[in-house]
Each structure stands twice: as structure tokens, then as C-alpha cells.
């Protein structure tokens, strides 16, 4: 699918953020058309909780 306007397709990603003590994880939800970050959440584990919260922010 090729989006032709904003808010048609969202994509999600998780990346790690190294800190002095440990790694934390950044969950992002991005609008595929505009490439705008529409939701994010920093979490201390790779559990689905972090991406779920990012999706809630996007919604």
C-alpha cells in the first residue's frame, strides 16, 4: 500500500537507548505518509507495554 494522504498508514518501531546504567527502549508510531511521529513511549523493557502506550498516544 502506498499512502496518498496522512493518517492512512501508521508504522511502529522499537529502538534501544543506551544510558549510563542500562538500556531503555523507545517505541515509536509514525505516519507513513508525512513521517511525523504520532506516538512515542520510553520503557525499561521490550515488553509490548511500551508500544501499546505509544499507540494510545497516537490514537
CHARMM-style PDB file with segment names, atoms N, HN, CA, C and O in Angstrom:
ATOM      1  N   UNK     1       0.839  -1.178   0.000  1.00  0.00      PROA
ATOM      2  CA  UNK     1       0.000   0.000   0.000  1.00  0.00      PROA
ATOM      3  C   UNK     1       0.881   1.237   0.000  1.00  0.00      PROA
ATOM      4  O   UNK     1       1.860   1.316   0.742  1.00  0.00      PROA
ATOM      5  N   UNK     2       0.534   2.181  -0.820  1.00  0.00      PROA
ATOM      6  HN  UNK     2      -0.261   2.117  -1.423  1.00  0.00      PROA
ATOM      7  CA  UNK     2       1.236   3.461  -0.884  1.00  0.00      PROA
ATOM      8  C   UNK     2       0.266   4.535  -0.396  1.00  0.00      PROA
ATOM      9  O   UNK     2      -0.722   4.820  -1.073  1.00  0.00      PROA
ATOM     10  N   UNK     3       0.532   5.137   0.771  1.00  0.00      PROA
ATOM     11  HN  UNK     3       1.334   4.905   1.321  1.00  0.00      PROA
ATOM     12  CA  UNK     3      -0.375   6.158   1.276  1.00  0.00      PROA
ATOM     13  C   UNK     3      -0.360   7.404   0.390  1.00  0.00      PROA
ATOM     14  O   UNK     3       0.686   7.807  -0.120  1.00  0.00      PROA
ATOM     15  N   UNK     4      -1.533   8.000   0.219  1.00  0.00      PROA
ATOM     16  HN  UNK     4      -2.382   7.672   0.634  1.00  0.00      PROA
ATOM     17  CA  UNK     4      -1.659   9.209  -0.594  1.00  0.00      PROA
ATOM     18  C   UNK     4      -2.017  10.439   0.237  1.00  0.00      PROA
ATOM     19  O   UNK     4      -2.131  11.544  -0.292  1.00  0.00      PROA
ATOM     20  N   UNK     5      -2.191  10.237   1.540  1.00  0.00      PROA
ATOM     21  HN  UNK     5      -2.098   9.339   1.970  1.00  0.00      PROA
ATOM     22  CA  UNK     5      -2.516  11.326   2.459  1.00  0.00      PROA
ATOM     23  C   UNK     5      -2.150  10.886   3.878  1.00  0.00      PROA
ATOM     24  O   UNK     5      -1.975   9.695   4.135  1.00  0.00      PROA
ATOM     25  N   UNK     6      -2.034  11.844   4.793  1.00  0.00      PROA
ATOM     26  HN  UNK     6      -2.176  12.812   4.585  1.00  0.00      PROA
ATOM     27  CA  UNK     6      -1.748  11.484   6.184  1.00  0.00      PROA
ATOM     28  C   UNK     6      -2.866  10.634   6.796  1.00  0.00      PROA
ATOM     29  O   UNK     6      -3.998  10.624   6.313  1.00  0.00      PROA
ATOM     30  N   UNK     7      -2.519   9.928   7.862  1.00  0.00      PROA
ATOM     31  HN  UNK     7      -1.600   9.936   8.255  1.00  0.00      PROA
ATOM     32  CA  UNK     7      -3.461   9.151   8.667  1.00  0.00      PROA
ATOM     33  C   UNK     7      -4.026   7.919   7.964  1.00  0.00      PROA
ATOM     34  O   UNK     7      -5.039   7.378   8.406  1.00  0.00      PROA
ATOM     35  N   UNK     8      -3.401   7.468   6.890  1.00  0.00      PROA
ATOM     36  HN  UNK     8      -2.578   7.908   6.531  1.00  0.00      PROA
ATOM     37  CA  UNK     8      -3.854   6.245   6.215  1.00  0.00      PROA
ATOM     38  C   UNK     8      -3.091   5.019   6.696  1.00  0.00      PROA
ATOM     39  O   UNK     8      -3.671   3.946   6.866  1.00  0.00      PROA
ATOM     40  N   UNK     9      -1.789   5.180   6.916  1.00  0.00      PROA
ATOM     41  HN  UNK     9      -1.318   6.052   6.778  1.00  0.00      PROA
ATOM     42  CA  UNK     9      -0.935   4.063   7.328  1.00  0.00      PROA
ATOM     43  C   UNK     9      -0.006   4.546   8.432  1.00  0.00      PROA
ATOM     44  O   UNK     9       0.657   5.573   8.294  1.00  0.00      PROA
ATOM     45  N   UNK    10       0.033   3.801   9.519  1.00  0.00      PROA
ATOM     46  HN  UNK    10      -0.506   2.966   9.631  1.00  0.00      PROA
ATOM     47  CA  UNK    10       0.983   4.044  10.592  1.00  0.00      PROA
ATOM     48  C   UNK    10       1.931   2.856  10.657  1.00  0.00      PROA
ATOM     49  O   UNK    10       1.538   1.722  10.383  1.00  0.00      PROA
ATOM     50  N   UNK    11       3.169   3.118  11.017  1.00  0.00      PROA
ATOM     51  HN  UNK    11       3.488   4.040  11.240  1.00  0.00      PROA
ATOM     52  CA  UNK    11       4.149   2.062  11.228  1.00  0.00      PROA
ATOM     53  C   UNK    11       4.726   2.221  12.627  1.00  0.00      PROA
ATOM     54  O   UNK    11       4.793   3.330  13.157  1.00  0.00      PROA
ATOM     55  N   UNK    12       5.142   1.106  13.220  1.00  0.00      PROA
ATOM     56  HN  UNK    12       5.088   0.206  12.789  1.00  0.00      PROA
ATOM     57  CA  UNK    12       5.684   1.133  14.579  1.00  0.00      PROA
ATOM     58  C   UNK    12       7.101   0.583  14.563  1.00  0.00      PROA
ATOM     59  O   UNK    12       7.456  -0.246  13.725  1.00  0.00      PROA
ATOM     60  N   UNK    13       7.896   1.058  15.502  1.00  0.00      PROA
ATOM     61  HN  UNK    13       7.608   1.731  16.183  1.00  0.00      PROA
ATOM     62  CA  UNK    13       9.278   0.610  15.619  1.00  0.00      PROA
ATOM     63  C   UNK    13       9.711   0.725  17.071  1.00  0.00      PROA
ATOM     64  O   UNK    13       9.179   1.532  17.834  1.00  0.00      PROA
ATOM     65  N   UNK    14      10.681  -0.094  17.437  1.00  0.00      PROA
ATOM     66  HN  UNK    14      11.113  -0.749  16.817  1.00  0.00      PROA
ATOM     67  CA  UNK    14      11.289  -0.026  18.770  1.00  0.00      PROA
ATOM     68  C   UNK    14      12.788   0.097  18.565  1.00  0.00      PROA
ATOM     69  O   UNK    14      13.368  -0.621  17.750  1.00  0.00      PROA
ATOM     70  N   UNK    15      13.411   0.996  19.294  1.00  0.00      PROA
ATOM     71  HN  UNK    15      12.940   1.579  19.956  1.00  0.00      PROA
ATOM     72  CA  UNK    15      14.859   1.128  19.267  1.00  0.00      PROA
ATOM     73  C   UNK    15      15.357   1.243  20.697  1.00  0.00      PROA
ATOM     74  O   UNK    15      14.606   1.639  21.589  1.00  0.00      PROA
ATOM     75  N   UNK    16      16.607   0.902  20.919  1.00  0.00      PROA
ATOM     76  HN  UNK    16      17.217   0.580  20.194  1.00  0.00      PROA
ATOM     77  CA  UNK    16      17.129   0.990  22.281  1.00  0.00      PROA
ATOM     78  C   UNK    16      17.924   2.271  22.453  1.00  0.00      PROA
ATOM     79  O   UNK    16      18.528   2.786  21.512  1.00  0.00      PROA
ATOM     80  N   UNK    17      17.906   2.770  23.679  1.00  0.00      PROA
ATOM     81  HN  UNK    17      17.415   2.352  24.443  1.00  0.00      PROA
ATOM     82  CA  UNK    17      18.626   3.981  24.041  1.00  0.00      PROA
ATOM     83  C   UNK    17      19.601   3.621  25.154  1.00  0.00      PROA
ATOM     84  O   UNK    17      19.173   3.403  26.288  1.00  0.00      PROA
ATOM     85  N   UNK    18      20.890   3.552  24.869  1.00  0.00      PROA
ATOM     86  HN  UNK    18      21.238   3.728  23.948  1.00  0.00      PROA
ATOM     87  CA  UNK    18      21.848   3.227  25.927  1.00  0.00      PROA
ATOM     88  C   UNK    18      21.949   4.378  26.925  1.00  0.00      PROA
ATOM     89  O   UNK    18      22.040   5.542  26.536  1.00  0.00      PROA
ATOM     90  N   UNK    19      21.933   4.048  28.184  1.00  0.00      PROA
ATOM     91  HN  UNK    19      21.859   3.102  28.500  1.00  0.00      PROA
ATOM     92  CA  UNK    19      22.106   5.048  29.242  1.00  0.00      PROA
ATOM     93  C   UNK    19      23.297   4.623  30.102  1.00  0.00      PROA
ATOM     94  O   UNK    19      23.886   3.568  29.865  1.00  0.00      PROA
ATOM     95  N   UNK    20      23.646   5.420  31.076  1.00  0.00      PROA
ATOM     96  HN  UNK    20      23.167   6.277  31.268  1.00  0.00      PROA
ATOM     97  CA  UNK    20      24.787   5.095  31.936  1.00  0.00      PROA
ATOM     98  C   UNK    20      24.548   3.798  32.711  1.00  0.00      PROA
ATOM     99  O   UNK    20      25.484   3.029  32.927  1.00  0.00      PROA
ATOM    100  N   UNK    21      23.302   3.547  33.131  1.00  0.00      PROA
ATOM    101  HN  UNK    21      22.541   4.172  32.955  1.00  0.00      PROA
ATOM    102  CA  UNK    21      23.007   2.385  33.963  1.00  0.00      PROA
ATOM    103  C   UNK    21      22.607   1.154  33.165  1.00  0.00      PROA
ATOM    104  O   UNK    21      23.041   0.045  33.477  1.00  0.00      PROA
ATOM    105  N   UNK    22      21.792   1.334  32.149  1.00  0.00      PROA
ATOM    106  HN  UNK    22      21.439   2.234  31.895  1.00  0.00      PROA
ATOM    107  CA  UNK    22      21.239   0.202  31.388  1.00  0.00      PROA
ATOM    108  C   UNK    22      20.653   0.723  30.078  1.00  0.00      PROA
ATOM    109  O   UNK    22      20.768   1.911  29.776  1.00  0.00      PROA
ATOM    110  N   UNK    23      20.042  -0.138  29.318  1.00  0.00      PROA
ATOM    111  HN  UNK    23      19.949  -1.103  29.564  1.00  0.00      PROA
ATOM    112  CA  UNK    23      19.359   0.272  28.100  1.00  0.00      PROA
ATOM    113  C   UNK    23      17.885   0.505  28.397  1.00  0.00      PROA
ATOM    114  O   UNK    23      17.270  -0.233  29.166  1.00  0.00      PROA
ATOM    115  N   UNK    24      17.341   1.518  27.790  1.00  0.00      PROA
ATOM    116  HN  UNK    24      17.841   2.117  27.164  1.00  0.00      PROA
ATOM    117  CA  UNK    24      15.900   1.725  27.793  1.00  0.00      PROA
ATOM    118  C   UNK    24      15.439   1.635  26.342  1.00  0.00      PROA
ATOM    119  O   UNK    24      16.259   1.673  25.425  1.00  0.00      PROA
ATOM    120  N   UNK    25      14.149   1.516  26.134  1.00  0.00      PROA
ATOM    121  HN  UNK    25      13.483   1.485  26.879  1.00  0.00      PROA
ATOM    122  CA  UNK    25      13.617   1.273  24.799  1.00  0.00      PROA
ATOM    123  C   UNK    25      12.606   2.351  24.431  1.00  0.00      PROA
ATOM    124  O   UNK    25      11.772   2.746  25.246  1.00  0.00      PROA
ATOM    125  N   UNK    26      12.693   2.813  23.205  1.00  0.00      PROA
ATOM    126  HN  UNK    26      13.370   2.493  22.543  1.00  0.00      PROA
ATOM    127  CA  UNK    26      11.810   3.848  22.696  1.00  0.00      PROA
ATOM    128  C   UNK    26      10.896   3.231  21.655  1.00  0.00      PROA
ATOM    129  O   UNK    26      11.355   2.766  20.612  1.00  0.00      PROA
ATOM    130  N   UNK    27       9.600   3.227  21.940  1.00  0.00      PROA
ATOM    131  HN  UNK    27       9.227   3.604  22.788  1.00  0.00      PROA
ATOM    132  CA  UNK    27       8.600   2.765  20.988  1.00  0.00      PROA
ATOM    133  C   UNK    27       8.034   3.955  20.246  1.00  0.00      PROA
ATOM    134  O   UNK    27       7.638   4.945  20.863  1.00  0.00      PROA
ATOM    135  N   UNK    28       7.992   3.868  18.928  1.00  0.00      PROA
ATOM    136  HN  UNK    28       8.313   3.064  18.427  1.00  0.00      PROA
ATOM    137  CA  UNK    28       7.520   4.968  18.096  1.00  0.00      PROA
ATOM    138  C   UNK    28       6.413   4.506  17.167  1.00  0.00      PROA
ATOM    139  O   UNK    28       6.459   3.394  16.639  1.00  0.00      PROA
ATOM    140  N   UNK    29       5.422   5.358  16.970  1.00  0.00      PROA
ATOM    141  HN  UNK    29       5.385   6.261  17.398  1.00  0.00      PROA
ATOM    142  CA  UNK    29       4.405   5.160  15.937  1.00  0.00      PROA
ATOM    143  C   UNK    29       4.528   6.342  14.996  1.00  0.00      PROA
ATOM    144  O   UNK    29       4.453   7.494  15.425  1.00  0.00      PROA
ATOM    145  N   UNK    30       4.717   6.061  13.706  1.00  0.00      PROA
ATOM    146  HN  UNK    30       4.777   5.125  13.358  1.00  0.00      PROA
ATOM    147  CA  UNK    30       4.989   7.092  12.709  1.00  0.00      PROA
ATOM    148  C   UNK    30       3.954   7.032  11.596  1.00  0.00      PROA
ATOM    149  O   UNK    30       3.579   5.949  11.147  1.00  0.00      PROA
ATOM    150  N   UNK    31       3.495   8.191  11.156  1.00  0.00      PROA
ATOM    151  HN  UNK    31       3.799   9.071  11.521  1.00  0.00      PROA
ATOM    152  CA  UNK    31       2.617   8.271   9.997  1.00  0.00      PROA
ATOM    153  C   UNK    31       3.474   8.019   8.755  1.00  0.00      PROA
ATOM    154  O   UNK    31       4.442   8.741   8.515  1.00  0.00      PROA
ATOM    155  N   UNK    32       3.127   7.008   7.972  1.00  0.00      PROA
ATOM    156  HN  UNK    32       2.340   6.421   8.167  1.00  0.00      PROA
ATOM    157  CA  UNK    32       3.947   6.613   6.826  1.00  0.00      PROA
ATOM    158  C   UNK    32       3.969   7.674   5.731  1.00  0.00      PROA
ATOM    159  O   UNK    32       4.953   7.756   4.996  1.00  0.00      PROA
ATOM    160  N   UNK    33       2.939   8.478   5.594  1.00  0.00      PROA
ATOM    161  HN  UNK    33       2.139   8.411   6.192  1.00  0.00      PROA
ATOM    162  CA  UNK    33       2.881   9.500   4.540  1.00  0.00      PROA
ATOM    163  C   UNK    33       3.717  10.728   4.913  1.00  0.00      PROA
ATOM    164  O   UNK    33       4.595  11.145   4.158  1.00  0.00      PROA
ATOM    165  N   UNK    34       3.435  11.295   6.076  1.00  0.00      PROA
ATOM    166  HN  UNK    34       2.722  10.957   6.690  1.00  0.00      PROA
ATOM    167  CA  UNK    34       4.104  12.536   6.480  1.00  0.00      PROA
ATOM    168  C   UNK    34       5.411  12.291   7.228  1.00  0.00      PROA
ATOM    169  O   UNK    34       6.220  13.204   7.394  1.00  0.00      PROA
ATOM    170  N   UNK    35       5.615  11.052   7.680  1.00  0.00      PROA
ATOM    171  HN  UNK    35       4.958  10.310   7.546  1.00  0.00      PROA
ATOM    172  CA  UNK    35       6.766  10.660   8.502  1.00  0.00      PROA
ATOM    173  C   UNK    35       6.807  11.401   9.832  1.00  0.00      PROA
ATOM    174  O   UNK    35       7.868  11.550  10.440  1.00  0.00      PROA
ATOM    175  N   UNK    36       5.661  11.857  10.272  1.00  0.00      PROA
ATOM    176  HN  UNK    36       4.799  11.736   9.778  1.00  0.00      PROA
ATOM    177  CA  UNK    36       5.533  12.535  11.557  1.00  0.00      PROA
ATOM    178  C   UNK    36       5.375  11.485  12.653  1.00  0.00      PROA
ATOM    179  O   UNK    36       4.636  10.513  12.492  1.00  0.00      PROA
ATOM    180  N   UNK    37       6.076  11.690  13.771  1.00  0.00      PROA
ATOM    181  HN  UNK    37       6.676  12.479  13.902  1.00  0.00      PROA
ATOM    182  CA  UNK    37       5.910  10.822  14.926  1.00  0.00      PROA
ATOM    183  C   UNK    37       4.567  11.181  15.563  1.00  0.00      PROA
ATOM    184  O   UNK    37       4.366  12.320  15.984  1.00  0.00      PROA
ATOM    185  N   UNK    38       3.656  10.223  15.633  1.00  0.00      PROA
ATOM    186  HN  UNK    38       3.819   9.298  15.291  1.00  0.00      PROA
ATOM    187  CA  UNK    38       2.330  10.495  16.188  1.00  0.00      PROA
ATOM    188  C   UNK    38       2.166   9.891  17.577  1.00  0.00      PROA
ATOM    189  O   UNK    38       1.186  10.177  18.263  1.00  0.00      PROA
ATOM    190  N   UNK    39       3.115   9.059  17.997  1.00  0.00      PROA
ATOM    191  HN  UNK    39       3.911   8.827  17.440  1.00  0.00      PROA
ATOM    192  CA  UNK    39       3.083   8.493  19.335  1.00  0.00      PROA
ATOM    193  C   UNK    39       4.454   7.966  19.711  1.00  0.00      PROA
ATOM    194  O   UNK    39       5.205   7.492  18.859  1.00  0.00      PROA
ATOM    195  N   UNK    40       4.778   8.053  21.005  1.00  0.00      PROA
ATOM    196  HN  UNK    40       4.168   8.438  21.697  1.00  0.00      PROA
ATOM    197  CA  UNK    40       6.063   7.542  21.481  1.00  0.00      PROA
ATOM    198  C   UNK    40       5.945   7.168  22.944  1.00  0.00      PROA
ATOM    199  O   UNK    40       5.068   7.659  23.654  1.00  0.00      PROA
ATOM    200  N   UNK    41       6.826   6.303  23.385  1.00  0.00      PROA
ATOM    201  HN  UNK    41       7.539   5.904  22.808  1.00  0.00      PROA
ATOM    202  CA  UNK    41       6.888   5.953  24.803  1.00  0.00      PROA
ATOM    203  C   UNK    41       8.256   5.348  25.091  1.00  0.00      PROA
ATOM    204  O   UNK    41       8.748   4.523  24.321  1.00  0.00      PROA
ATOM    205  N   UNK    42       8.868   5.753  26.195  1.00  0.00      PROA
ATOM    206  HN  UNK    42       8.469   6.423  26.821  1.00  0.00      PROA
ATOM    207  CA  UNK    42      10.137   5.183  26.645  1.00  0.00      PROA
ATOM    208  C   UNK    42       9.813   4.184  27.742  1.00  0.00      PROA
ATOM    209  O   UNK    42       9.078   4.494  28.679  1.00  0.00      PROA
ATOM    210  N   UNK    43      10.374   2.969  27.620  1.00  0.00      PROA
ATOM    211  HN  UNK    43      10.971   2.717  26.858  1.00  0.00      PROA
ATOM    212  CA  UNK    43      10.063   1.892  28.555  1.00  0.00      PROA
ATOM    213  C   UNK    43      11.356   1.172  28.920  1.00  0.00      PROA
ATOM    214  O   UNK    43      12.328   1.221  28.166  1.00  0.00      PROA
ATOM    215  N   UNK    44      11.375   0.510  30.060  1.00  0.00      PROA
ATOM    216  HN  UNK    44      10.586   0.470  30.673  1.00  0.00      PROA
ATOM    217  CA  UNK    44      12.598  -0.151  30.511  1.00  0.00      PROA
ATOM    218  C   UNK    44      12.724  -1.607  30.051  1.00  0.00      PROA
ATOM    219  O   UNK    44      13.681  -2.288  30.421  1.00  0.00      PROA
ATOM    220  N   UNK    45      11.777  -2.087  29.253  1.00  0.00      PROA
ATOM    221  HN  UNK    45      11.000  -1.534  28.952  1.00  0.00      PROA
ATOM    222  CA  UNK    45      11.875  -3.457  28.748  1.00  0.00      PROA
ATOM    223  C   UNK    45      11.304  -3.523  27.332  1.00  0.00      PROA
ATOM    224  O   UNK    45      10.708  -2.566  26.839  1.00  0.00      PROA
ATOM    225  N   UNK    46      11.500  -4.673  26.693  1.00  0.00      PROA
ATOM    226  HN  UNK    46      11.984  -5.451  27.094  1.00  0.00      PROA
ATOM    227  CA  UNK    46      10.979  -4.878  25.344  1.00  0.00      PROA
ATOM    228  C   UNK    46       9.558  -5.452  25.351  1.00  0.00      PROA
ATOM    229  O   UNK    46       9.088  -5.937  24.322  1.00  0.00      PROA
ATOM    230  N   UNK    47       8.890  -5.404  26.461  1.00  0.00      PROA
ATOM    231  HN  UNK    47       9.272  -5.010  27.297  1.00  0.00      PROA
ATOM    232  CA  UNK    47       7.515  -5.883  26.542  1.00  0.00      PROA
ATOM    233  C   UNK    47       6.612  -5.022  25.652  1.00  0.00      PROA
ATOM    234  O   UNK    47       6.958  -3.888  25.320  1.00  0.00      PROA
ATOM    235  N   UNK    48       5.477  -5.559  25.279  1.00  0.00      PROA
ATOM    236  HN  UNK    48       5.196  -6.480  25.549  1.00  0.00      PROA
ATOM    237  CA  UNK    48       4.555  -4.845  24.387  1.00  0.00      PROA
ATOM    238  C   UNK    48       3.954  -3.593  25.028  1.00  0.00      PROA
ATOM    239  O   UNK    48       3.382  -2.758  24.328  1.00  0.00      PROA
ATOM    240  N   UNK    49       4.074  -3.458  26.317  1.00  0.00      PROA
ATOM    241  HN  UNK    49       4.539  -4.137  26.885  1.00  0.00      PROA
ATOM    242  CA  UNK    49       3.528  -2.304  27.042  1.00  0.00      PROA
ATOM    243  C   UNK    49       4.012  -0.978  26.453  1.00  0.00      PROA
ATOM    244  O   UNK    49       3.230  -0.038  26.316  1.00  0.00      PROA
ATOM    245  N   UNK    50       5.285  -0.903  26.107  1.00  0.00      PROA
ATOM    246  HN  UNK    50       5.921  -1.668  26.218  1.00  0.00      PROA
ATOM    247  CA  UNK    50       5.836   0.343  25.578  1.00  0.00      PROA
ATOM    248  C   UNK    50       5.217   0.749  24.255  1.00  0.00      PROA
ATOM    249  O   UNK    50       4.873   1.917  24.067  1.00  0.00      PROA
ATOM    250  N   UNK    51       5.069  -0.191  23.339  1.00  0.00      PROA
ATOM    251  HN  UNK    51       5.348  -1.139  23.492  1.00  0.00      PROA
ATOM    252  CA  UNK    51       4.465   0.123  22.046  1.00  0.00      PROA
ATOM    253  C   UNK    51       2.964   0.368  22.191  1.00  0.00      PROA
ATOM    254  O   UNK    51       2.393   1.187  21.472  1.00  0.00      PROA
ATOM    255  N   UNK    52       2.333  -0.339  23.117  1.00  0.00      PROA
ATOM    256  HN  UNK    52       2.798  -1.004  23.702  1.00  0.00      PROA
ATOM    257  CA  UNK    52       0.899  -0.118  23.354  1.00  0.00      PROA
ATOM    258  C   UNK    52       0.666   1.323  23.805  1.00  0.00      PROA
ATOM    259  O   UNK    52      -0.266   1.982  23.343  1.00  0.00      PROA
ATOM    260  N   UNK    53       1.505   1.801  24.698  1.00  0.00      PROA
ATOM    261  HN  UNK    53       2.261   1.267  25.074  1.00  0.00      PROA
ATOM    262  CA  UNK    53       1.353   3.188  25.167  1.00  0.00      PROA
ATOM    263  C   UNK    53       1.631   4.194  24.053  1.00  0.00      PROA
ATOM    264  O   UNK    53       0.987   5.240  23.989  1.00  0.00      PROA
ATOM    265  N   UNK    54       2.577   3.887  23.187  1.00  0.00      PROA
ATOM    266  HN  UNK    54       3.100   3.037  23.239  1.00  0.00      PROA
ATOM    267  CA  UNK    54       2.847   4.763  22.040  1.00  0.00      PROA
ATOM    268  C   UNK    54       1.631   4.789  21.119  1.00  0.00      PROA
ATOM    269  O   UNK    54       1.261   5.845  20.606  1.00  0.00      PROA
ATOM    270  N   UNK    55       1.008   3.628  20.907  1.00  0.00      PROA
ATOM    271  HN  UNK    55       1.308   2.770  21.324  1.00  0.00      PROA
ATOM    272  CA  UNK    55      -0.196   3.573  20.069  1.00  0.00      PROA
ATOM    273  C   UNK    55      -1.339   4.343  20.712  1.00  0.00      PROA
ATOM    274  O   UNK    55      -2.080   5.034  20.013  1.00  0.00      PROA
ATOM    275  N   UNK    56      -1.500   4.240  22.029  1.00  0.00      PROA
ATOM    276  HN  UNK    56      -0.898   3.679  22.597  1.00  0.00      PROA
ATOM    277  CA  UNK    56      -2.543   5.007  22.717  1.00  0.00      PROA
ATOM    278  C   UNK    56      -2.327   6.500  22.542  1.00  0.00      PROA
ATOM    279  O   UNK    56      -3.287   7.247  22.350  1.00  0.00      PROA
ATOM    280  N   UNK    57      -1.071   6.945  22.605  1.00  0.00      PROA
ATOM    281  HN  UNK    57      -0.292   6.338  22.760  1.00  0.00      PROA
ATOM    282  CA  UNK    57      -0.783   8.361  22.396  1.00  0.00      PROA
ATOM    283  C   UNK    57      -1.170   8.771  20.970  1.00  0.00      PROA
ATOM    284  O   UNK    57      -1.744   9.839  20.755  1.00  0.00      PROA
ATOM    285  N   UNK    58      -0.850   7.917  20.010  1.00  0.00      PROA
ATOM    286  HN  UNK    58      -0.384   7.050  20.184  1.00  0.00      PROA
ATOM    287  CA  UNK    58      -1.163   8.218  18.609  1.00  0.00      PROA
ATOM    288  C   UNK    58      -2.665   8.319  18.389  1.00  0.00      PROA
ATOM    289  O   UNK    58      -3.136   9.177  17.642  1.00  0.00      PROA
ATOM    290  N   UNK    59      -3.412   7.442  19.042  1.00  0.00      PROA
ATOM    291  HN  UNK    59      -3.030   6.745  19.649  1.00  0.00      PROA
ATOM    292  CA  UNK    59      -4.857   7.463  18.876  1.00  0.00      PROA
ATOM    293  C   UNK    59      -5.475   8.682  19.526  1.00  0.00      PROA
ATOM    294  OT1 UNK    59      -6.693   8.856  19.480  1.00  0.00      PROA
TER     295      UNK     59
END
